[in-house]
Amino acid sequence: MTLIDETSTIPAGGPTLEQVRRVVTELPGPKSAAILARKADAVAAGVAHSMPVSVVAAGGGVVVDADGNSLIDLGSGIAVTSVGNAHPKVAAAVAAQAAQFTHTCFMVSPYESYVDVAEALNRLTPGDFAKKTALFNSGAEAVENAIKIARKHTGRQAVVAFDHGYHGRTNLTMALTAKSMPYKAGFGPFAPEVYRVPGSYPYRDGLTGAEAAKRAITLIEKQIGADSLAAVIIEPIQGEGGFIVPADGFLDAVVAWCRDNGVVFIADEVQTGFARTGAMFASEIFGIEPDLITTAKGIAAGLPLAGVTGRAEIMDSAHAGGLGGTYGGNPIACAAALAAIDAFENDGLVERAQQIGALLTERLDAIRANDPRLGDIRGHGAMIAVEFVDAETGAPDAALTAAVAKACVAEGVIILTCGTFGNVIRFLPPLSIGDDLLNEGIDVLAAALERA
């Protein structure tokens, strides 16, 4: 494959891209390096990047850079392009809507596609009860509004979040987020009346779900008090914290306690939503029905959109004008969301996520059988992670994790790390990826481990 020059025609993504890993230059190649140098001069230093490339096309299971390198995509833009980048249905819907109108502000001149998305979310989210939805721009904005709604509904102020949780980078969501660097360091003071308790981390705490829930509930009752508590918010599977899957019974017990005490239970499904875990929403895996659910990321296949969906009586607590935003539920983003939801429901993507999870787990288990540095393999569907540890002590090994990730990147595999201790590699491939690329990506990881 020759390098792409300025006059080359690059396929617009989707299935038209050749589904191969091909590294034709060192990363970054000369064209990407030039663009990244411009980034350093023009973009604030706090906006970092993990891949040394400048992307020109993506689709299926690959990302192509300006130098013609074709990289295996195991990140999906952090669980955003779950239906596949430049999905034909999404691209067509976006183009058609852009030709009609790009914006009116739903709070000024409403349009049907916003209502269509709200109806779809009310139908798809767990819970056989009347629901309503409000649309926003980002996951953090959805979380902030969920807290607003819960406080208005209950007349209480306190909010409980959990160790290892991640909920965003705005002021309130930084307060909810557990990890300091890079999300919170130096950015305080944070919003008040936010409290943190330990959750369930079976690999590290060794507790049953019931034991972990009792620990959390005891702290809430003794240190905060149910009468002061508006909401409990948790990711059903914690994302940035390390893809931590709670022990069976933990979420059930917390939800039951919230019900008994008039506390709003909020499931942050920004990363786990929309088929990612092999269910449309991770809450379904644990058999819980949250009062409110926040969604974003995979909802619109790369267009900025987010939602808060929940019990109608809670959602209607906010006064007229209390919810909204200039761009919330933008018509182009709504068109993309409706096309993406069509794909999730009708293209077998829930089942595909289950197949991806089975393949990843089988391959990683085989590696772990001969390498004790893989301390834990966990997750559901196409949301799988491996926690790297010191083989002797079981302590988190962030250095090994970084070395493996760096080696994978150099070989043309997009790998994301996470975890409070920086020792987790997470796999979030697009659901459009083929088994051959998945296997090749794990082959590259295994080789990197052998060299580490």
C-alpha positions in Angstrom: 0.0 0.0 0.0 1.5 3.3 -1.0 1.3 6.3 1.3 -1.7 8.6 0.8 -0.9 11.9 -0.7 -3.0 15.1 -0.7 -4.8 14.1 -3.9 -5.7 10.6 -2.8 -9.4 9.6 -2.5 -10.0 7.9 0.8 -13.1 5.8 1.2 -15.7 7.4 3.5 -15.5 4.6 6.1 -18.0 1.9 6.7 -17.6 -1.4 4.9 -15.8 0.3 2.0 -12.5 0.4 4.0 -10.2 -2.6 3.6 -10.4 -4.5 6.9 -6.7 -5.1 7.5 -4.0 -4.0 9.9 -1.2 -2.4 7.9 1.6 -0.3 9.4 3.6 1.3 6.6 5.4 4.0 8.6 6.6 4.3 12.2 3.9 6.0 14.3 3.5 8.8 13.9 4.2 8.9 10.2 5.4 12.2 8.6 2.0 13.5 7.8 0.5 12.7 11.2 3.6 14.1 12.8 3.2 17.4 11.0 -0.5 17.7 12.0 0.3 16.8 15.6 3.0 19.5 15.7 0.3 21.9 14.6 -1.9 20.6 17.4 0.8 21.3 19.9 1.0 24.9 18.8 -2.8 25.5 18.4 -4.6 23.3 21.0 -4.4 23.7 24.8 -1.9 21.3 26.3 -4.6 19.8 28.6 -6.3 18.3 25.6 -4.0 15.2 25.4 -4.1 12.2 23.0 -3.1 8.6 23.4 -2.6 7.5 19.7 0.2 9.2 17.7 -1.9 9.5 14.5 -4.1 11.9 12.6 -7.2 10.1 11.4 -8.6 10.5 7.9 -11.1 7.6 7.7 -12.6 4.8 9.8 -15.1 2.0 9.5 -15.7 -1.6 10.4 -12.9 -2.4 12.7 -10.2 -0.2 11.4 -9.0 3.4 11.6 -6.8 4.9 8.8 -4.3 7.7 9.4 -2.9 10.4 7.1 0.1 8.3 6.2 -2.0 5.3 5.1 -1.5 3.2 8.3 -4.6 1.0 9.0 -5.0 0.4 12.7 -7.2 -2.2 14.4 -9.8 -0.3 16.4 -10.2 -1.8 19.9 -11.5 1.5 21.4 -14.5 2.8 19.4 -13.6 6.3 20.4 -14.2 5.3 24.0 -17.3 3.2 23.4 -18.9 5.7 21.0 -18.9 4.2 17.5 -20.4 1.0 18.7 -22.4 0.5 15.4 -19.2 1.1 13.5 -17.7 4.4 12.3 -19.4 6.0 9.4 -22.2 3.5 9.5 -24.2 3.8 6.2 -27.5 4.3 8.0 -26.1 7.0 10.3 -24.2 8.8 7.5 -27.3 8.8 5.3 -29.5 10.1 8.1 -27.1 12.8 9.0 -26.8 14.0 5.4 -30.5 14.1 4.9 -31.2 16.0 8.1 -28.4 18.5 7.4 -30.0 19.3 4.1 -33.4 20.0 5.9 -32.3 22.1 8.8 -29.4 22.0 11.2 -30.8 23.8 14.3 -33.8 25.6 15.7 -33.3 24.9 19.4 -35.9 22.5 20.6 -36.9 24.9 23.4 -37.9 27.5 20.8 -39.1 25.5 17.8 -39.6 21.8 18.5 -39.2 19.1 15.9 -40.4 15.5 15.7 -37.0 13.7 15.8 -36.3 14.8 19.4 -39.7 13.3 20.3 -38.8 10.1 18.4 -35.6 9.7 20.3 -37.3 10.3 23.6 -40.0 7.7 22.8 -37.3 5.2 21.8 -35.4 5.7 25.1 -38.6 5.4 27.1 -39.3 2.1 25.4 -35.8 0.7 25.5 -34.6 1.5 29.0 -35.4 -1.0 31.8 -38.5 -0.7 33.8 -42.2 -1.4 33.0 -43.5 2.0 34.2 -44.3 5.4 32.6 -41.1 7.2 31.6 -40.0 10.5 30.2 -36.7 11.7 28.7 -34.8 15.0 28.3 -31.9 15.3 25.8 -28.5 17.0 26.3 -25.1 17.1 24.7 -22.7 14.9 26.7 -22.6 12.3 29.4 -21.4 14.8 32.0 -24.3 17.1 31.1 -26.7 14.2 31.5 -25.3 13.3 34.9 -25.6 16.9 36.1 -29.2 17.1 35.0 -30.0 13.8 36.6 -28.7 15.1 39.9 -30.7 18.3 39.4 -33.9 16.3 38.8 -33.3 14.1 41.8 -32.7 17.0 44.1 -35.8 18.8 42.8 -37.9 15.6 43.2 -36.8 14.8 46.8 -36.2 18.3 48.2 -32.9 16.9 49.5 -29.3 17.9 48.7 -26.8 15.0 49.3 -25.6 12.7 46.6 -23.7 9.4 47.0 -21.1 8.2 44.5 -18.8 5.2 44.7 -15.1 4.5 44.9 -13.6 4.0 41.4 -16.5 5.8 39.8 -16.2 8.2 36.8 -19.0 10.6 35.9 -17.4 13.4 33.9 -15.2 16.5 33.9 -17.6 19.4 34.7 -17.5 20.8 38.3 -20.3 18.7 39.7 -19.3 15.5 37.8 -15.6 16.0 38.9 -16.9 15.9 42.5 -18.7 12.6 41.7 -15.6 11.2 39.9 -13.2 9.3 42.2 -9.9 9.5 40.4 -7.8 12.6 41.0 -5.2 12.6 38.1 -5.9 13.5 35.4 -9.6 14.4 36.0 -9.6 16.5 39.2 -6.1 17.5 40.2 -5.8 21.3 40.6 -9.4 22.0 39.5 -11.2 22.4 42.8 -13.1 23.5 44.8 -15.8 21.1 43.8 -19.5 21.0 44.2 -20.6 20.4 47.8 -22.9 17.7 49.3 -21.2 14.9 47.3 -20.2 11.9 49.4 -18.2 8.8 48.4 -18.5 5.2 49.7 -16.9 1.9 48.8 -18.7 -0.2 46.2 -18.1 -3.8 45.1 -14.7 -4.7 43.6 -14.7 -8.5 43.9 -11.1 -9.0 42.7 -9.8 -6.6 45.3 -12.2 -6.7 48.3 -13.2 -10.3 48.3 -16.7 -9.5 49.6 -20.0 -10.9 48.4 -22.5 -8.6 46.9 -24.5 -8.6 50.1 -21.5 -7.8 52.3 -20.3 -5.0 50.0 -23.8 -3.5 50.0 -24.1 -3.7 53.8 -20.8 -1.9 54.1 -21.9 0.9 51.7 -25.4 1.3 53.2 -24.0 1.4 56.8 -21.7 4.3 55.9 -24.5 6.1 54.1 -26.9 5.8 57.1 -24.3 6.7 59.7 -22.3 9.4 57.9 -25.0 11.1 55.7 -28.4 9.9 56.7 -31.2 8.8 54.4 -33.3 11.9 55.2 -30.6 14.1 53.6 -30.0 12.0 50.5 -31.4 12.9 47.1 -29.7 10.3 45.0 -27.3 7.4 44.7 -25.4 7.3 41.4 -23.3 4.4 40.1 -22.2 2.8 36.8 -23.6 -0.7 36.7 -20.1 -1.7 35.4 -17.6 1.0 36.4 -15.8 2.2 33.3 -12.8 4.4 33.8 -12.3 2.9 37.2 -11.3 -0.4 35.6 -14.4 -2.2 34.1 -15.3 -3.3 37.6 -18.2 -5.7 37.7 -20.0 -5.7 41.0 -20.6 -9.0 42.9 -24.0 -10.5 42.4 -26.6 -9.0 44.8 -24.8 -5.7 45.3 -26.8 -3.5 43.0 -30.1 -5.2 44.0 -29.5 -4.5 47.6 -28.6 -0.8 47.0 -31.6 -0.3 44.8 -33.9 -1.9 47.4 -32.5 0.4 50.1 -33.1 3.4 47.9 -36.7 2.4 47.3 -37.3 1.9 51.0 -35.9 5.4 51.8 -37.2 7.5 49.0 -33.8 8.0 47.4 -33.5 8.3 43.6 -31.3 5.5 42.2 -29.4 6.7 39.1 -27.7 4.3 36.8 -24.9 6.0 34.8 -25.0 4.0 31.6 -23.0 6.4 29.5 -20.3 3.8 28.7 -22.3 0.6 29.3 -25.4 1.5 27.3 -26.6 0.5 23.8 -25.6 -3.1 23.3 -22.1 -2.6 24.6 -22.4 -5.2 27.4 -24.3 -7.8 25.4 -27.6 -6.3 26.6 -29.1 -3.1 25.5 -28.3 -1.7 28.9 -26.1 -3.2 31.6 -28.9 -2.7 34.2 -30.7 -5.6 32.5 -27.8 -7.9 33.3 -28.2 -7.3 37.0 -32.0 -7.3 36.9 -32.4 -3.8 38.2 -34.8 -1.0 37.2 -33.2 2.4 37.9 -35.3 5.4 38.7 -33.1 7.4 36.2 -30.7 6.3 33.5 -28.1 8.6 31.9 -27.0 7.8 28.4 -24.5 9.2 25.8 -21.5 7.8 23.9 -23.0 5.0 21.7 -26.4 6.7 21.5 -25.7 8.6 18.3 -22.7 6.9 16.8 -20.3 9.8 17.1 -22.7 12.8 17.1 -22.9 14.7 20.4 -26.1 13.6 22.2 -27.0 12.5 25.7 -30.2 11.7 27.6 -31.7 11.4 31.0 -34.6 8.9 31.0 -36.6 7.8 34.0 -39.8 7.6 36.0 -42.3 10.1 34.6 -43.2 11.5 38.0 -39.5 12.1 38.8 -38.7 13.5 35.4 -41.6 15.9 35.7 -40.4 17.3 39.0 -38.4 20.1 37.3 -40.3 23.3 36.6 -40.8 24.6 33.0 -37.5 26.0 31.7 -35.5 24.2 34.4 -34.1 21.7 31.9 -32.7 22.2 28.4 -29.8 23.8 26.6 -29.2 25.5 23.3 -28.0 22.4 21.5 -29.6 19.7 23.6 -31.3 17.2 21.2 -29.8 18.8 18.1 -31.7 17.6 15.0 -28.7 16.2 13.3 -27.7 14.3 16.4 -31.2 13.0 16.8 -31.2 11.8 13.2 -27.9 9.9 13.9 -29.4 8.4 17.1 -32.5 7.1 15.4 -30.3 5.5 12.7 -28.0 4.0 15.4 -30.9 2.7 17.4 -32.3 1.1 14.2 -29.0 -0.7 13.8 -28.8 -1.8 17.4 -32.3 -3.3 17.3 -32.3 -4.8 13.8 -28.7 -5.6 12.8 -28.0 -8.2 15.5 -25.6 -6.0 17.4 -26.7 -7.2 20.9 -25.8 -10.7 19.9 -22.6 -9.6 18.2 -21.5 -8.0 21.4 -22.0 -11.3 23.2 -19.9 -13.1 20.5 -17.2 -10.5 20.8 -17.1 -10.9 24.6 -16.9 -14.7 24.3 -14.0 -14.5 21.9 -12.1 -11.9 23.9 -12.6 -13.8 27.2 -11.5 -17.1 25.7 -8.3 -15.7 24.2 -7.4 -13.7 27.3 -8.1 -16.7 29.6 -5.7 -18.8 27.5 -3.0 -16.2 27.9 -3.6 -15.9 31.6 -3.2 -19.7 32.0 0.5 -19.2 31.3 1.0 -15.7 32.6 0.1 -14.8 36.2 0.6 -11.1 35.5 -2.9 -11.2 34.1 -4.6 -10.9 37.5 -8.2 -10.6 36.5 -10.3 -10.8 33.3 -13.8 -9.3 33.7 -16.6 -7.6 31.9 -19.7 -8.4 29.8 -20.2 -8.4 26.0 -17.9 -6.1 24.1 -16.7 -4.4 27.3 -13.9 -6.7 28.6 -10.8 -5.8 30.6 -7.7 -7.4 31.9 -6.1 -6.2 35.2 -2.3 -6.5 35.2 -0.5 -7.2 38.5 2.8 -8.1 40.0 3.0 -11.9 39.7 4.5 -12.3 43.2 2.4 -9.8 45.2 -0.8 -9.2 43.2 -0.1 -5.5 43.5 -1.3 -3.3 40.5 1.4 -3.1 37.8 0.8 0.2 36.0 4.3 0.1 34.4 3.6 -3.2 32.7 0.2 -2.0 31.5 1.7 1.1 30.0 4.5 -0.9 28.3 2.0 -3.3 26.7 -0.3 -0.6 25.5 2.6 1.3 24.0 3.9 -1.7 22.2 0.4 -2.5 20.8 0.0 1.1 19.6 3.4 0.9 17.8 2.2 -2.3 16.0 -1.1 -0.7 14.8 -3.6 -1.6 17.5 -5.6 1.0 19.2 -5.6 0.1 22.9 -7.1 2.0 25.8 -6.0 1.8 29.4 -8.0 2.6 32.5 -8.3 1.8 36.2 -7.8 3.8 39.4 -4.4 2.3 39.6 -3.6 2.6 35.9 -3.2 -1.1 35.5 -6.1 -2.1 33.3 -6.3 -2.5 29.6 -9.9 -2.3 28.3 -11.4 -3.7 25.1 -14.2 -1.7 23.5 -14.2 -2.7 19.8 -16.9 -1.5 17.5 -19.6 -4.2 17.1 -18.9 -4.1 13.4 -15.4 -5.6 13.8 -14.7 -9.0 12.4 -13.3 -12.0 14.3 -10.1 -11.9 12.2 -9.2 -8.4 13.4 -10.1 -9.2 17.0 -7.9 -12.3 17.0 -5.0 -10.4 15.3 -5.3 -7.6 17.9 -5.1 -10.2 20.7 -2.1 -11.8 18.9 -0.3 -8.4 19.0 -1.2 -8.0 22.7 0.2 -11.5 23.5 3.4 -10.8 21.7 3.8 -7.5 23.5 3.4 -9.3 26.8 6.1 -11.8 26.0 8.5 -8.9 25.2 7.5 -6.8 28.3 
